[in-house]
Amino acid sequence: ETGVTQSPTHLIKTRGQQVTLRCSSQSGHNTVSWYQQALGQGPQFIFQYYREEENGRGNFPPRFSGLQFPNYSSELNVNALELDDSALYLCASSVSGSGETQYFGPGTRLLVL
Amino acid sequence: AQSVTQLDSQVPVFEEAPVELRCNYSSSVSVYLFWYVQYPNQGLQLLLKYLSGSTLVKGINGFEAEFNKSQTSFHLRKPSVHISDTAEYFCAVVAGTASKLTFGTGTRLQVTL
């Protein structure tokens, strides 16, 4: 059984640029959640996708957007990058439903200069 | 809205000593509770979870946690730690019918000889 994978592992961008991060969910999972983890902090919920529709959003501006594809893989897009967007971005997949365990990928570390 | 408090940012402990990492939560509805561990430069790994039933939950690597509804706590314990337990530990809650995880700020467990 393949776990959650994310690409790329590391990324360096400059302020104002756009970035796309990718996530492949675990086999059998139909829900993907994205989290931002700033240095020294706990992960913060960005949004969740269930069957290709957004299913909840945290306190992040619209320049953070996402997609989920028919195979349940997902993308996180961030436009107009700011220095504060530097963080570890974590993707988690799960079977739908409250209380279902979310399984995390290794993350993408983004540095904005 | 729900929140999670991890009062101890760092917990130093000698190898083979017992340890307790504290977690308190706040929610106006029923909750599901989780502990995740994060090793350096890695994603989050599930240690254990409480959904319902017995308030004492056993997880991987010899860890256990006890759900205390009256004290709104979910403290993590291990009777004898190893050097390999050195990591960041996060407590998280899912409240009501929501599916997003709300994390605490984490506790750094440092095990030394």
Interface residues (C-beta under 8 A of the other chain):
Chain A: V4 T31 S33 Y35 G40 Q41 G42 P43 Q44 F45 Q48 N55 G56 G58 L90 A92 S94 S96 G97 S98 G99 E100 T101 Q102 Y103 F104 G105 P106 G107
Chain B: V4 Y32 F34 Y36 Q42 G43 L44 Q45 L46 K49 L51 F90 A92 V94 G96 T97 A98 S99 K100 L101 T102 F103 G104 T105 G106
